[in-house]
Amino acid sequence: MATALTVREIRRGLPFAATRWSFIFPLGACVTGTSALAARTGSQLFVWIAVVLYALLVAAWAVVACHSLRHAVRQRERARR
C-alpha cells in the first residue's frame, strides 16, 4: 500500500527525498526471511519467491541510488552558483 501511494505521488510530481531509502530495509528483511524459510523448508516455491524479491531489492536499490546521485549532483550545482 505504501509503495502504491508513493508511486502515485511521484507521478504527481513529488520531488525526490532521501527517505525513499526507507523502502530498502523492509524489502531486504523480506528477502532474508524468505531465503531462510526456503533453506529451512527446502521448498522451491520459497526459493523462487526469494529470487523475485531479491531482484526487486536490487532494482529498488539501483533506482534510489540513481535518484540520490542525481539529487546530489543538482545540489552541488546549485551550491556553485
Long-range contacts (C-beta under 8 A, 24 or more apart in sequence): 16-67, 16-68, 16-70, 16-71, 18-68, 18-71, 20-64, 20-67, 21-64, 21-68, 23-60, 23-64, 24-57, 24-60, 24-61, 24-64, 27-53, 27-56, 27-57, 27-60, 28-57, 31-57
